[in-house]
Amino acid sequence: MHNKAPQNSAARKILSNPARQAFAQAQPNRATPQADCGKDKPAARKTANCGKTAPFDGSPDGRSVQRGNASAAHETVDVLILGAGAAGLMCAREAAANGMRVVLLERGPAPGRKLAVSGGGKANFTNLSVAPRDYRCDGSRGNAFCAPALKAFTPEHMLRMVQAWNLPFEERSHGQLFLTVAAQRLVRALVDDCRNHGCHIVCGSAVTGVQTMPDGFAVQTEGGQWRGKALVLALGSPAWPQAGGSGAGYRLAADLGHSVIPPRPVLTPLRLNADSPLLDLTGISLPVRLELGERQWQDDLLFTHDGLSGPAALKASLYWDQGTTLKLNFLPSIDVAALLDAPQTGKQTPRALMARHLPQRLVDALLPQEWARRKTAELSRAARLAIVEAVQRHSVTPAATAGLKKAEACSGGVNTDEVDPKTMRSRVRQDLFVVGELLDVAGLLGGYNLHWAWASGMAAARELVKCRHAGRTTPQAGQQADTYPD
């Protein structure tokens, strides 16, 4: 289904007929998609004159960003956003589209670096089914914290944006939606929208300090000082440092009064103990059913030189804690007990019988050697049950995760108890917002973390716009922040 809209009923239900037509040849003039369909948007301002700009590989004309050595603005803008990842770009795009003066500061050389290489370079930008159950949060509300933002910005909203950008995509297994063009095209679309609405993006601008002021915040960078009435922290996590991951956001949030739950790598391979018989199976990949406590997934598992990888293992890593045992079913669609009991298989050995369905190296690693080469008719009931247990309830206790360098995401971060779940507004500091992976929110493999970035960035932007239209940035004196029942 490359280069066309998904054809199954779920995708057709989400996409309107005009959306499906967007996969025809792209038009030369692309309209800016609106996240809130039906709402009137104020006219976009002209792009701010950035002075001398450096080229950006995601924008054809090089006008989208400037480098951090340019002089900082002296005026106080409406919103300063720190971090030009998925959440920061979405927040900047929506706020600027609604008439706010926005400056987006990025410490790296270009915006959207992690987004540009996500999904194998094709950006698994959302999933057809997104719900709080797909996330882990360790705050007192658990993953219920995610519910308001996910309800307000759904996969349908993101699909409408993607179709308006004329970006072709495909549906893969488990409802995952990937672009069929380079993820850099998605970065370019976001950056172009920000630019067209007057958002000022400055790259190579590492933050060295933040000072709270009576009228907002002063952010000190290596290139100068920026002032904003509101501040959005969208600095991500230390996962995947090769793509720009850093713990700088945690330190900054802590300096501003927030508590930070220690980071833990997730969506990462699991390492096995040195004496594990599964370490000799490098390169074998097969579908399995994996159980971890009350949770289970059926997906592909890959054996590596030091442990387990593939989608099944990466999903399990989100909930795995040190010392926890996994249960692996290597033949989830076969009744192994019935197969061993069948009269026609009585003269076959369990080793030969299992090799019809599994790689021989895996069979030899799983089966008890004292029974593997005996005829099944000669095996006791206890022996047959032991074989079933070895194949369909194989216990594995990983030694560790592969660490932050190989992690696609990170659990831990700013405590969600200190952030309003509908607006991403800090409950600790006025005019401060925290979005994206900087929060203690981590999703399963399959587009869930990018969708959280979109949803949380959009939630913060909508609150900023709402307060601006009401003539204030913070809640009115005496007004309590919104609360939501569990």
HELIX and SHEET records of a PDB file:
HELIX    1   1 SER A    9  ILE A   14  1                                   6    
HELIX    2   2 ASN A   17  GLN A   21  1                                   5    
HELIX    3   3 ALA A   86  ALA A   97  1                                  12    
HELIX    4   4 ARG A  113  GLY A  121  1                                   9    
HELIX    5   5 PRO A  132  ASP A  134  5                                   3    
HELIX    6   6 GLY A  142  CYS A  146  5                                   5    
HELIX    7   7 ALA A  147  ALA A  152  1                                   6    
HELIX    8   8 PRO A  155  ALA A  164  1                                  10    
HELIX    9   9 SER A  173  GLY A  175  5                                   3    
HELIX   10  10 GLN A  184  ASN A  196  1                                  13    
HELIX   11  11 PRO A  241  ALA A  243  5                                   3    
HELIX   12  12 ALA A  248  ASP A  255  1                                   8    
HELIX   13  13 PRO A  277  ASP A  280  5                                   4    
HELIX   14  14 GLY A  310  SER A  317  1                                   8    
HELIX   15  15 VAL A  336  ASP A  341  1                                   6    
HELIX   16  16 PRO A  343  THR A  345  5                                   3    
HELIX   17  17 PRO A  350  ALA A  355  1                                   6    
HELIX   18  18 GLN A  360  LEU A  366  1                                   7    
HELIX   19  19 GLN A  369  ALA A  372  1                                   4    
HELIX   20  20 THR A  376  GLU A  378  5                                   3    
HELIX   21  21 ARG A  381  GLN A  392  1                                  12    
HELIX   22  22 LEU A  404  LYS A  406  5                                   3    
HELIX   23  23 THR A  416  GLU A  418  5                                   3    
HELIX   24  24 GLY A  436  LEU A  438  5                                   3    
HELIX   25  25 TYR A  448  HIS A  469  1                                  22    
SHEET    1   A 7 VAL A  65  ARG A  67  0                                        
SHEET    2   A 7 HIS A 200  CYS A 203  1                                        
SHEET    3   A 7 VAL A 102  LEU A 105  1                                        
SHEET    4   A 7 THR A  76  LEU A  82  1                                        
SHEET    5   A 7 GLY A 224  LEU A 233  1                                        
SHEET    6   A 7 GLY A 216  THR A 221 -1                                        
SHEET    7   A 7 VAL A 207  MET A 213 -1                                        
SHEET    1   B 6 VAL A  65  ARG A  67  0                                        
SHEET    2   B 6 HIS A 200  CYS A 203  1                                        
SHEET    3   B 6 VAL A 102  LEU A 105  1                                        
SHEET    4   B 6 THR A  76  LEU A  82  1                                        
SHEET    5   B 6 GLY A 224  LEU A 233  1                                        
SHEET    6   B 6 LEU A 432  VAL A 434  1                                        
SHEET    1   C 3 ASN A 124  ASN A 127  0                                        
SHEET    2   C 3 GLN A 176  LEU A 179 -1                                        
SHEET    3   C 3 PHE A 169  GLU A 171 -1                                        
SHEET    1   D 2 TYR A 135  ARG A 136  0                                        
SHEET    2   D 2 ALA A 442  GLY A 443 -1                                        
SHEET    1   E 2 VAL A 260  VAL A 266  0                                        
SHEET    2   E 2 ALA A 409  VAL A 414 -1                                        
SHEET    1   F 7 HIS A 394  VAL A 396  0                                        
SHEET    2   F 7 LEU A 326  ASN A 329 -1                                        
SHEET    3   F 7 SER A 285  LEU A 292 -1                                        
SHEET    4   F 7 ARG A 295  PHE A 303 -1                                        
SHEET    5   F 7 GLY A 307  SER A 309 -1                                        
SHEET    6   F 7 LEU A 270  ARG A 271 -1                                        
SHEET    7   F 7 ALA A 400  THR A 401 -1                                        
END                                                                             
